[in-house]
Amino acid sequence: MAAVTADQTTQGTAGTAEEAEAAHLATFDAAVAADDRIEPRDWMPEAYRASLVRQMAQHAHSEIIGMQPEANWISRAPSLRRKAILMAKVQDEAGHGLYLYSAAETLGTSREELLDKLHAGRQRYSSIFNYPTLTWADVGAIGWLVDGAAITNQVPLCRCSYGPYARAMVRICKEESFHQRQGYELLLALSHGTPAQHEMAQDAVNRWWWPSLMMFGPPDDASAHSAQSMAWKIKRHSNDELRRRFVDICVPQAQVLGLSLPDPDIRWNEKLGQHDYGAIDWTEFQEVLKGNGPCNEQRLTQRRKAHEEGAWVRDAAAAYADKHSARPGTAGAAAQPVEATA
C-alpha cells in the first residue's frame, strides 16, 4: 500500500468537511422547503443565523423603544379606564421585548450584547418610533395604524421557519390585536365626539399614516434582505405585498371611523382586486434611519438612561439568584440579568 502524504491527508480532511457541510445544507434546505421548523440545536447556515439575529434584535429594540411615545401619555390619560388600558399596553410592549430577546439568545447571542449595540447606534429599531406623540389622539392613531401595520407584518411571522421566533410571535400577535382594537376604539370615540375632538383625531391620522406605510420597509426592488428572507421562509410576503394588504384593511376602517386617509391617490384597482396608493417619501424614511428623525436622539438618550438607572435592579436580581443557588440542596444556575425596560 502506498504511503499517504500529509498533503493528501489535508485534502481528504478538507474534502470530508466540505461534504459534511454540503450534507448539512441539503438537510437544512429540505427542512425549509417542507415547512419544517429549524430549532436552536439544528445546523443552519451562518448567514441564516445572522439574518435572524438582525431581524429579531431590530424587532426587540422596537418593542422597548416603542414604550416611550405612549408612556408619555399615561399620566395625562383623560380617564382612569384609559389610563389602565394604556398602562397595560405599555407593559405588554416590555413583555414583547423580553420574548424576542430570549428568542435571539437561542442563536448564541446575549441580551447584553444586543442592548450594547442598540445603545451605541449599531443596531436599528423601527423608524416609526422616532415621531412625537403630540396629542392624546396620537395614542389612538398608534394603536390603529402602527399596531395595525405591525399585525399585518407579524402574523405571517407565526409561520417563520425558525421555531423560537415563530412561537414568540403567536403570543405577541394576540396581544397586538388587543392594542389595535384599543387604538381603533379610542379614535372612534374622538371622531364621533366634539368638532375639536374630531379634528384632533384627523390630525393624528394625517401625521401617522405615511410613517405607518414606511414600517414595512423599503420597496421590494430596494430591499437588501427581503428576497433572501423569503427564500429561507423567515418572511412569507414581500414588503410591498404587506403594505398593499395594510392599505386594503385601513380604507374601509377609516370610513367607519369617519376619518379620511391623507392620500388623494388611493384608488381601487379592479384588475388587482386591491387598492393603489400614492408615492411614499422614501427620502424621509432614509433620513429617519440615519438618525435625523424628530425624536431619534431623544429616544436613544432615554433608553440609555433607563438602562443605567436600572443597573441596581439587574445587580439585585443577580445577587438574589447567586444567594439562592448557594443554599444547601438548591440546584440551578444564577438567573439571567433582568433588563429594566421602562
N, C-alpha and C positions, 0 to 999 in steps of 0.2 A: 504494500500500500504506500502510495506517495505521501511524503510529509506535507502537512498543512502549514502554509506560511502565515505570518502574522497579518499580512495584508488580506489574505483570503479569509482569515477568521474575522477581521474587522468588517469586511464586505458582507460576510454571512450574517453577522450580528445586525448590521445596518439593514440588510435585506429582511431579516426577521422582524425588526422593529417597524419597517415600512409596511410589511404585510399585516402586522398586528394593527397598525394604525388604519390601514385600509379596511380591515375586517370590522374594527370598531365603528368606523364611519359608515360602513354599509349597514350595520345593525342600527345605528342612530337614524340614518335616513329612512330605513324601513319602518322604524317606530313612528317617526313623524308622519310618514305617508299613510300609515294605518290609523292615525289619530290616537296612538297610544301616548300616555304621559311619560315625559322624561322626569326622573326623580333625582334627588341630590347625589346619590351614590352611583348613578349611571354614568357611563362615559359620555362626554359631549365635546364637541369642538370648542377650542378656546374662544373662537370668535362668537360662538353662540353664548357662551358663559359671559363674555364681556358685554355683549349686546343686552342680555338680561339684566346684568348689574347696572348698566347705564340707564335702562328704562325704569327698572324698579326704584333705583335711587332717585331719579327725577320725579317719579310718582310719589314716593315717600316724602321728599322735600316739599313737594307741592301741597301735601296734606298739612304739614305742620306750619309752613309759611301761610297757607290759606286760612289758618285760625285767626290771623291778625286783623284782616279787614272787617270781619264780623264781630270779633270780640270787642272791638272798639265801640260797638253799639249796645253791649249788654247792659251797661249802667244807664243807658238812655232809652231803653225799650219803653214803649208807651203804656204797657200794662204788665201785671205780674205774669199773666199767661204768655205773653210774647217773650218776656224775659226768660221764663223757664224753657220755652221751646228753643230759644237761641242758645242758651247755656248748654242744653242737651246736644244741639248740633255741633257746637264748637268742641265739646267733649268727644263726640263721635270722630271728628277730624283727627284728634290726637290719637285715638284708637286706630284709625286707618293707617296713620304713620307707623304705629307700632307693628301692625300686621305686616306692612310692606318692608320695613327694616328687618324684621325677623325672617321674612322670605328671602331677602337679599343675603342674609347671613348664611343661609344654607349653601351658598355658592362660594364660600370661603372668604368673603369679605367681612368686615366688622362694622357695627353701627358707628363706632367712634371714628373709624376711617372715613365713612361716608359723610358724617357730620363735619369733620375737619375739612373735607373738600367743599362742602356747601359753604361753610363759613369763610373759606379762602376764595370763593368765587370760581372754583374749578369744576363744579357741577351745577347744573341748572335746575330751576323749578319752573312751573308753568308761568308764562308771561302774563296771564290774566290777573295774577295777584299783585302786580305792580301798578294797579289802578286804584285810586282812592274811593272810599265809600263816603260820599258827600251828604247823603240824606238817609232817613230811615227806609225810604223806598228802595235804596240800593241793596238792603238785606233781602228784600223780595226778589229783585232782579237777579241777584247772585243765585238765590235758590232756584228760580225758574230757568234762567239761561245758563249760568255757569255749571250748576249741578246737573241740569238737563243735558248739557253738552258732555259732561263727564259720564253720565249714564250711557249716552249713545256710544261713546268711545269705549267704555269699560265693560258693558255687558258681553261683547264678544270675547273679552279677555278671560271670562269664566271658562272658555274653551281653549285657553292658551296651552301650548304644548308642554310648558314647564309646570309640573304639578303644584308646588307650593304657591306659585303666583296665581294659578287658576283658582285654587281653593281659597286663598285670601280674598280674591275678587268676588266670590259668591256672597260672602258676608258684607263686604263693602258696598256692593251694588244694592243689597236690600236696604241698607241704611241711607245710601244716596237717594234712593227712591223716596224715602220719607223727607229728605231735605228738599227735593224738587217740589214735592206737593206742598210743603210748608211755604216755600217761596211763592208758588203759584197762588195759594190761598191768601197770602199777605197782599200780593198785588191785586187780587180780585177785590179785596175789601177796600183798598185805596182807590182803585179805578172806579168803583161804584159809590165812593164817598162824596165828599165835598168837591167843588171845582178845583180848589187848591190841592187836595189830595190826588185827584186825577192827574193834574198837571205834574205833580211830583213823581207819580208812577211813570208817566210817559217820558219824563226827562231821564229817569233812571234806565228805562229800556233803551232810549236813544243812545246813552253812553256805554251801555254794556253789550249791545248787540254785536257790533263788529269785533271787539276783543273776544267775544264768545266764539265767533266763527273762526278766529285765528287759533283757538285752543286745539284744533285738530291737527295743527302743524302746517308746514308749507305745502303748496300744491304738489301733486304726485311727481311731476317732472322736475321738481327742485328738492325732493326729499332724499336725503343721503341714506336713510336707514329703512325706509318703508318697504321697498321691494324684497330685501333680504329677510326682514322680519316676517313678511307674509310667506315667504318660501319656507321658513322654519316653523310657521304656524304659531309664532308668538302673537302676531296680529292676524286677524281674519279678513279685514277690509282695508282698503286704502284710505288715505286722509280725505281725498275728495269725495269718495263714496259716503263716508261717515258724515262729512259736512253737509252734503245734499240731503241725507236722511234727516239730519237735525233740522234743517230748514223746513222740510216737509212736516215734521212734527209741530214746529212752532207756529206755522201760518194759521192753522185752524184754532190753536190755543189762544193766539193773540186776538182773534175775532171774538172769542168768548170773553176774554178779558176786557174787550172794548178799547184796546190799545193798538196802535199801529207800529209796524216794524219800520225802522228808518232806512228803508231801501226801496226806492221807487221802481227798481228794475226787477223786483220779484214777480215772476210770471209762471203760470202753469204751462209746462211743456207737455203737450198732448202726446208727442212721439215717445218721449222718455217715460211718461207717467209720473213725473216728478217736477218740482219747482226749479226754475232757473233763478239766479240771484246776481246781484251786481258785483263789480270788481272790488276786491279786498285790497286795502293799502298795505302791501307787504313791506314797504319801506318802514312804516311804523312798527310792524312786527319785528323786523330786524333790529331797529333802534332799541326797542324794549329789551330784546335778548342781549344786546351789547351792554346793557346796564343804564340806558338813558331814558327809561320809563319814568312816569311821575313819582313812583314810590320805591324804586329799586334800592336806593341807599337806605331809606327808612326801614324797609322790610328786613334787610340783612343786618342792619345795626341792632334792631330789636331782637332778632334771632340770636345773635352773638351774645347780647346782654342776658337774654333768658338762659342761655347755656351756661354762662359764667355764674349767674346768680343761683342756678340750680345745682351747682357743684356739690354743695353741702348735702343735698338730698341723695345724690349718687354715692357720695362718700359714706353717708349714714347707712344706706341700704347695703353697701358692700361690707361695712363693718358688722352689721347685724348678721349678714349671711355667714361671714367668717366665724363669728362667735357661735352661731347656731350649729355650723358644721363641725366645730371643735368639741361639742358636747359628747360625752361617752355614749356610745350606742346610736349616734346620729350619723347617717350616711348622706352623701351628696356634696357636690361641689358648691362653691360660692355662686350666688346668683349673678347674672349679668348686670352691669351698672344700669341704673334707671335713668332715662333721659327726661329731663324736665322740658315739657313742650309748650308750656303756657307762655 
